[in-house]
Amino acid sequence: MADDRRSEILEHIQAGHGITRVTMGWLRNRYDTDWDKLSRGRADEIAKWLQSQQILHAPAELPSRETGHAMLYSLQSSIGILVAAARGESLFEDNPNGAMLFLEGFAKKLDGEKDAEAGEGY
């Protein structure tokens, strides 16, 4: 298993402030450079590794075609937690009320910032 490029996946997500969109071919090439092509089993293996790194993805099942796209987001980032709450994933999976409260608080904060900008003439 060649995993010398896996850190590039994590760095790419970090460079996007916790979220990015990639092709499955790009992801496969960085997950295991020895793989010639992608398959359902290999996409599932990548998904399992991403989860171990606290990275979630959309769609919920990674595409098994190299031309398919996936959004990757880190649960160690603000945007990743926001996306997970909106999708009812991870720590929000069994806590829809917690997700709603989190999202409501975030929306209130955004509305407050918008109101403050409007008051300043933006």
Backbone as a printed PyTorch tensor [residue, N CA C, xyz], in Angstrom:
tensor([[[  0.8480,  -1.1790,   0.0000],
         [  0.0000,   0.0000,   0.0000],
         [  0.8900,   1.2370,   0.0000]],

        [[  0.7550,   2.0460,  -1.0070],
         [  1.5390,   3.2730,  -1.1000],
         [  0.7050,   4.4230,  -0.5560]],

        [[  1.0720,   4.9160,   0.5990],
         [  0.2900,   6.0010,   1.1960],
         [  1.1320,   7.2570,   1.4120]],

        [[  2.2260,   7.3870,   0.6560],
         [  3.1120,   8.5200,   0.8460],
         [  2.4940,   9.8370,   0.3960]],

        [[  1.3880,   9.7950,  -0.3550],
         [  0.7540,  11.0240,  -0.8240],
         [ -0.5490,  11.3310,  -0.0950]],

        [[ -0.9230,  10.5210,   0.8550],
         [ -2.1960,  10.7500,   1.5550],
         [ -2.2120,  12.0780,   2.2940]],

        [[ -1.0660,  12.5050,   2.7610],
         [ -1.0110,  13.7900,   3.4690],
         [ -1.4400,  14.9320,   2.5520]],

        [[ -1.2710,  14.7660,   1.2330],
         [ -1.7010,  15.7930,   0.2790],
         [ -3.2150,  15.9920,   0.3290]],

        [[ -3.9410,  14.9320,   0.5970],
         [ -5.4010,  15.0310,   0.7080],
         [ -5.7510,  15.9310,   1.8870]],

        [[ -5.1390,  15.6620,   3.0270],
         [ -5.4150,  16.4400,   4.2320],
         [ -4.9720,  17.8860,   4.0590]],

        [[ -3.8270,  18.0930,   3.4240],
         [ -3.3270,  19.4520,   3.1900],
         [ -4.2520,  20.2270,   2.2550]],

        [[ -4.7870,  19.5330,   1.2590],
         [ -5.6920,  20.1700,   0.3040],
         [ -6.9790,  20.6230,   1.0040]],

        [[ -7.4930,  19.8000,   1.8830],
         [ -8.6960,  20.1580,   2.6390],
         [ -8.3920,  21.3340,   3.5580]],

        [[ -7.2670,  21.2810,   4.2140],
         [ -6.8720,  22.3680,   5.1160],
         [ -6.6990,  23.6750,   4.3460]],

        [[ -6.1160,  23.6120,   3.1570],
         [ -5.9180,  24.8190,   2.3430],
         [ -7.2580,  25.4440,   1.9480]],

        [[ -8.2990,  24.6290,   1.8740],
         [ -9.6430,  25.1130,   1.5590],
         [-10.4310,  25.4800,   2.7960]],

        [[ -9.7530,  25.6840,   3.9110],
         [-10.3810,  26.0520,   5.1890],
         [-11.3310,  24.9760,   5.6930]],

        [[-10.9960,  23.7160,   5.3920],
         [-11.7680,  22.6050,   5.9270],
         [-12.7340,  21.9750,   4.9510]],

        [[-12.7450,  22.4480,   3.7040],
         [-13.6820,  21.8950,   2.7240],
         [-13.0680,  22.0050,   1.3260]],

        [[-13.3430,  21.0010,   0.4920],
         [-12.8540,  21.0270,  -0.8810],
         [-13.7070,  20.1070,  -1.7360]],

        [[-13.5680,  20.2490,  -3.0370],
         [-14.2420,  19.3680,  -3.9940],
         [-13.1760,  18.8160,  -4.9200]],

        [[-13.1630,  17.4880,  -5.0660],
         [-12.1340,  16.8270,  -5.8690],
         [-12.7650,  15.7650,  -6.7530]],

        [[-12.0180,  15.3660,  -7.7850],
         [-12.4560,  14.2190,  -8.5750],
         [-11.9850,  12.9590,  -7.8560]],

        [[-12.6510,  11.8870,  -8.1360],
         [-12.2590,  10.6240,  -7.5250],
         [-10.9100,  10.1550,  -8.0700]],

        [[-10.5870,  10.5130,  -9.3170],
         [ -9.2760,  10.1830,  -9.8700],
         [ -8.1700,  10.8700,  -9.0900]],

        [[ -8.3760,  12.1380,  -8.7580],
         [ -7.4020,  12.8890,  -7.9530],
         [ -7.2500,  12.2210,  -6.5910]],

        [[ -8.3740,  11.8750,  -5.9910],
         [ -8.3670,  11.2640,  -4.6590],
         [ -7.6910,   9.8940,  -4.6860]],

        [[ -8.0340,   9.0690,  -5.6670],
         [ -7.4170,   7.7550,  -5.7940],
         [ -5.9070,   7.8620,  -5.9490]],

        [[ -5.4530,   8.7840,  -6.7720],
         [ -4.0270,   8.9470,  -7.0380],
         [ -3.2510,   9.3390,  -5.7820]],

        [[ -3.8750,  10.0560,  -4.8890],
         [ -3.1860,  10.4530,  -3.6600],
         [ -3.3690,   9.4380,  -2.5410]],

        [[ -4.4290,   8.6730,  -2.6200],
         [ -4.6450,   7.6420,  -1.5950],
         [ -3.6950,   6.4730,  -1.7900]],

        [[ -3.5700,   5.9900,  -3.0160],
         [ -2.6760,   4.8670,  -3.2940],
         [ -2.1610,   4.9830,  -4.7210]],

        [[ -0.9330,   5.3840,  -4.8610],
         [ -0.3430,   5.6080,  -6.1860],
         [ -0.1650,   4.3110,  -6.9700]],

        [[ -0.2620,   3.1790,  -6.3140],
         [ -0.1300,   1.8930,  -7.0090],
         [ -1.4140,   1.4600,  -7.7170]],

        [[ -2.5310,   2.0660,  -7.3770],
         [ -3.7990,   1.6850,  -7.9910],
         [ -3.8990,   2.2780,  -9.3900]],

        [[ -4.2060,   1.4400, -10.3630],
         [ -4.3970,   1.9060, -11.7330],
         [ -5.7610,   2.5650, -11.9180]],

        [[ -6.7670,   1.9680, -11.2890],
         [ -8.1160,   2.4800, -11.4550],
         [ -8.9290,   2.2980, -10.1900]],

        [[-10.0600,   2.9180, -10.1960],
         [-10.9420,   2.9230,  -9.0400],
         [-11.9920,   1.8210,  -9.1930]],

        [[-12.4960,   1.3290,  -8.0810],
         [-13.5830,   0.3520,  -8.0620],
         [-14.4570,   0.6680,  -6.8570]],

        [[-15.5770,  -0.0170,  -6.7580],
         [-16.4640,   0.1980,  -5.6040],
         [-15.7250,  -0.1090,  -4.3020]],

        [[-15.0120,  -1.2150,  -4.2640],
         [-14.2710,  -1.5910,  -3.0590],
         [-13.1940,  -0.5790,  -2.6980]],

        [[-12.5180,  -0.0570,  -3.7000],
         [-11.4640,   0.9260,  -3.4440],
         [-12.0580,   2.2580,  -2.9830]],

        [[-13.1700,   2.6650,  -3.5690],
         [-13.8440,   3.8910,  -3.1090],
         [-14.2780,   3.7290,  -1.6560]],

        [[-14.7720,   2.5570,  -1.2990],
         [-15.1740,   2.2970,   0.0830],
         [-13.9680,   2.3130,   1.0230]],

        [[-12.8340,   1.8010,   0.5590],
         [-11.6140,   1.8240,   1.3670],
         [-11.1560,   3.2610,   1.6120]],

        [[-11.2230,   4.0840,   0.5810],
         [-10.8620,   5.4960,   0.7370],
         [-11.8020,   6.1660,   1.7360]],

        [[-13.0970,   5.8720,   1.6280],
         [-14.0870,   6.4460,   2.5440],
         [-13.7860,   6.0750,   3.9890]],

        [[-13.4080,   4.8320,   4.2080],
         [-13.0830,   4.3740,   5.5640],
         [-11.8590,   5.1280,   6.0980]],

        [[-10.8560,   5.3060,   5.2560],
         [ -9.6620,   6.0540,   5.6780],
         [-10.0100,   7.5150,   5.9700]],

        [[-10.8210,   8.1290,   5.1130],
         [-11.2260,   9.5180,   5.3470],
         [-11.9110,   9.6480,   6.6990]],

        [[-12.8030,   8.7220,   6.9890],
         [-13.5150,   8.7600,   8.2660],
         [-12.5350,   8.6520,   9.4320]],

        [[-11.5030,   7.8280,   9.2940],
         [-10.5040,   7.7010,  10.3660],
         [ -9.7280,   8.9970,  10.5770]],

        [[ -9.7410,   9.8730,   9.5610],
         [ -9.0680,  11.1650,   9.6400],
         [-10.0410,  12.2910,  10.0140]],

        [[-11.2640,  11.9280,  10.3860],
         [-12.3370,  12.8610,  10.7180],
         [-12.7170,  13.7310,   9.5160]],

        [[-12.7130,  13.1040,   8.3470],
         [-13.1290,  13.7540,   7.1120],
         [-14.4000,  13.0730,   6.6350]],

        [[-15.4340,  13.8480,   6.3990],
         [-16.6800,  13.3270,   5.8460],
         [-16.7760,  13.7460,   4.3870]],

        [[-17.7370,  13.1970,   3.6790],
         [-17.8410,  13.4740,   2.2550],
         [-19.2820,  13.4400,   1.7890]],

        [[-19.4910,  14.1270,   0.6890],
         [-20.7630,  14.0920,  -0.0200],
         [-20.4260,  13.8550,  -1.4810]],

        [[-21.1190,  12.9310,  -2.0980],
         [-22.2390,  12.1600,  -1.5910],
         [-21.8120,  11.1820,  -0.4860]],

        [[-22.8270,  10.6590,   0.1960],
         [-22.5670,   9.7580,   1.3230],
         [-21.7800,   8.5230,   0.8980]],

        [[-22.0280,   8.0440,  -0.3110],
         [-21.2330,   6.9460,  -0.8650],
         [-20.3310,   7.5520,  -1.9380]],

        [[-19.0300,   7.4610,  -1.7190],
         [-18.1000,   8.0270,  -2.6910],
         [-18.3150,   7.3780,  -4.0590]],

        [[-18.2670,   8.1720,  -5.1190],
         [-18.3980,   7.6010,  -6.4690],
         [-17.2750,   6.6060,  -6.7480]],

        [[-17.5680,   5.6180,  -7.5640],
         [-16.5460,   4.6300,  -7.9190],
         [-15.9940,   4.8770,  -9.3200]],

        [[-16.3700,   5.9810,  -9.9220],
         [-15.8290,   6.3820, -11.2260],
         [-14.8390,   7.5170, -11.0150]],

        [[-13.7430,   7.4710, -11.7060],
         [-12.6940,   8.4710, -11.5330],
         [-13.1390,   9.8700, -11.9160]],

        [[-14.1220,   9.9790, -12.7860],
         [-14.6000,  11.2890, -13.2050],
         [-15.6360,  11.8640, -12.2400]],

        [[-16.0720,  11.0460, -11.2860],
         [-17.0250,  11.5070, -10.2850],
         [-16.3790,  12.5070,  -9.3460]],

        [[-17.1990,  13.3510,  -8.7530],
         [-16.7040,  14.3590,  -7.8140],
         [-17.1900,  14.0620,  -6.4010]],

        [[-16.4170,  14.5210,  -5.4340],
         [-16.7970,  14.3960,  -4.0270],
         [-16.4130,  15.6770,  -3.3010]],

        [[-17.2760,  16.0920,  -2.4080],
         [-16.9650,  17.1950,  -1.5120],
         [-16.4250,  16.5660,  -0.2180]],

        [[-15.2760,  17.0160,   0.2080],
         [-14.6600,  16.5210,   1.4350],
         [-14.6560,  17.6470,   2.4560]],

        [[-14.9940,  17.3230,   3.7000],
         [-14.9970,  18.3520,   4.7400],
         [-14.5450,  17.7640,   6.0680]],

        [[-13.7590,  18.5690,   6.7530],
         [-13.1270,  18.1390,   7.9960],
         [-13.9880,  18.4780,   9.2060]],

        [[-14.1490,  17.5030,  10.0790],
         [-14.8670,  17.7510,  11.3290],
         [-14.0170,  18.5510,  12.3170]],

        [[-12.8090,  18.8690,  11.9240],
         [-11.9460,  19.7040,  12.7510],
         [-11.9820,  21.1540,  12.2850]],

        [[-12.9710,  21.4780,  11.4390],
         [-13.1210,  22.8430,  10.9420],
         [-14.5410,  23.3320,  11.1970]],

        [[-14.6910,  24.6310,  11.2510],
         [-16.0190,  25.2170,  11.4630],
         [-16.9740,  24.8450,  10.3440]],

        [[-16.5060,  24.9340,   9.0990],
         [-17.3870,  24.6210,   7.9690],
         [-17.7520,  23.1390,   7.9630]],

        [[-16.8290,  22.2910,   8.3530],
         [-17.1160,  20.8620,   8.4020],
         [-18.1960,  20.5300,   9.4200]],

        [[-18.1380,  21.1760,  10.5620],
         [-19.1590,  20.9590,  11.5870],
         [-20.5000,  21.4900,  11.1060]],

        [[-20.4840,  22.6260,  10.4230],
         [-21.7110,  23.2020,   9.8900],
         [-22.3520,  22.2720,   8.8540]],

        [[-21.5630,  21.7430,   7.9370],
         [-22.0880,  20.8290,   6.9220],
         [-22.6100,  19.5540,   7.5910]],

        [[-21.8690,  19.0320,   8.5580],
         [-22.3070,  17.8180,   9.2590],
         [-23.6390,  18.0570,   9.9800]],

        [[-23.7970,  19.2310,  10.5680],
         [-25.0560,  19.5510,  11.2430],
         [-26.1980,  19.6190,  10.2330]],

        [[-25.9640,  20.2720,   9.1090],
         [-27.0040,  20.4040,   8.0870],
         [-27.3940,  19.0480,   7.5050]],

        [[-26.4450,  18.1330,   7.4150],
         [-26.7130,  16.8060,   6.8500],
         [-27.0990,  15.7800,   7.9150]],

        [[-27.0570,  16.1710,   9.1940],
         [-27.3980,  15.2410,  10.2680],
         [-26.4080,  14.1070,  10.4050]],

        [[-25.1180,  14.4220,  10.2500],
         [-24.0680,  13.4120,  10.2860],
         [-23.2330,  13.5130,  11.5520]],

        [[-22.4380,  12.4980,  11.7570],
         [-21.4360,  12.4550,  12.8130],
         [-22.0790,  12.7130,  14.1730]],

        [[-21.6000,  13.7020,  14.8930],
         [-22.1100,  13.9470,  16.2380],
         [-23.5650,  14.3860,  16.2380]],

        [[-24.1050,  14.7610,  15.0760],
         [-25.5060,  15.1770,  14.9800],
         [-26.4250,  14.0540,  14.5030]],

        [[-25.8590,  12.9060,  14.1690],
         [-26.6420,  11.8120,  13.5980],
         [-27.7860,  11.3720,  14.5040]],

        [[-27.5110,  11.2470,  15.7820],
         [-28.5360,  10.8220,  16.7330],
         [-29.0570,  11.9860,  17.5650]],

        [[-28.7750,  13.2040,  17.1060],
         [-29.1580,  14.3800,  17.8690],
         [-29.6950,  15.4760,  16.9490]],

        [[-30.8620,  15.2520,  16.3270],
         [-31.3960,  16.2700,  15.4190],
         [-31.7040,  17.5940,  16.1220]],

        [[-32.0790,  17.5290,  17.4050],
         [-32.3320,  18.7810,  18.1290],
         [-31.0400,  19.5630,  18.3220]],

        [[-29.9570,  18.8660,  18.5900],
         [-28.6600,  19.5300,  18.7160],
         [-28.2440,  20.1730,  17.4080]],

        [[-28.4930,  19.4720,  16.3010],
         [-28.1750,  20.0280,  14.9800],
         [-28.9930,  21.2880,  14.7260]],

        [[-30.2820,  21.2280,  15.0340],
         [-31.1480,  22.3830,  14.8250],
         [-30.6920,  23.5650,  15.6680]],

        [[-30.3550,  23.3260,  16.9250],
         [-29.8960,  24.4110,  17.7920],
         [-28.5820,  25.0020,  17.2960]],

        [[-27.6750,  24.1490,  16.8630],
         [-26.3970,  24.6230,  16.3270],
         [-26.6310,  25.4850,  15.0910]],

        [[-27.4410,  24.9890,  14.1620],
         [-27.7090,  25.7260,  12.9310],
         [-28.4680,  27.0210,  13.2070]],

        [[-29.3910,  26.9780,  14.1520],
         [-30.1390,  28.1820,  14.5100],
         [-29.2030,  29.2440,  15.0950]],

        [[-28.2910,  28.8040,  15.9490],
         [-27.3160,  29.7370,  16.5230],
         [-26.4130,  30.3240,  15.4580]],

        [[-26.0090,  29.5010,  14.5150],
         [-25.1610,  29.9820,  13.4300],
         [-25.9270,  30.9820,  12.5620]],

        [[-27.1780,  30.6620,  12.2530],
         [-28.0010,  31.5670,  11.4440],
         [-28.1970,  32.8990,  12.1610]],

        [[-28.4170,  32.8420,  13.4560],
         [-28.5970,  34.0650,  14.2410],
         [-27.3340,  34.9220,  14.1930]],

        [[-26.1860,  34.2610,  14.2780],
         [-24.9210,  34.9870,  14.2050],
         [-24.7560,  35.6380,  12.8320]],

        [[-25.0610,  34.8930,  11.7660],
         [-24.9680,  35.4560,  10.4150],
         [-25.9210,  36.6280,  10.2360]],

        [[-27.1450,  36.4920,  10.7380],
         [-28.1060,  37.5910,  10.6330],
         [-27.6330,  38.8090,  11.4090]],

        [[-27.0200,  38.5860,  12.5670],
         [-26.4870,  39.6930,  13.3580],
         [-25.3700,  40.4140,  12.6290]],

        [[-24.5110,  39.6500,  11.9600],
         [-23.4270,  40.2610,  11.1900],
         [-23.9800,  41.0410,  10.0090]],

        [[-25.0090,  40.5040,   9.3680],
         [-25.6380,  41.1750,   8.2260],
         [-26.2830,  42.4820,   8.6880]],

        [[-26.9690,  42.4320,   9.8340],
         [-27.6030,  43.6370,  10.3770],
         [-26.5550,  44.6830,  10.7330]],

        [[-25.4200,  44.2410,  11.3030],
         [-24.3590,  45.1660,  11.6730],
         [-23.7620,  45.8190,  10.4280]],

        [[-23.5900,  45.0500,   9.3590],
         [-23.0610,  45.5980,   8.1130],
         [-24.0510,  46.6040,   7.5150]],

        [[-25.3360,  46.2950,   7.5760],
         [-26.3480,  47.1870,   7.0240],
         [-26.3600,  48.5070,   7.8030]],

        [[-26.1480,  48.4460,   9.0940],
         [-26.1090,  49.6320,   9.9270],
         [-24.8830,  50.4880,   9.6690]],

        [[-23.8400,  49.8800,   9.1230],
         [-22.6100,  50.6110,   8.8380],
         [-22.5840,  51.1220,   7.4000]],

        [[-23.6670,  50.9120,   6.6660],
         [-23.7610,  51.4260,   5.3190],
         [-23.1520,  50.5500,   4.2390]],

        [[-22.9660,  49.2670,   4.5180],
         [-22.4010,  48.3520,   3.4990],
         [-23.4400,  47.9800,   2.4890]]])
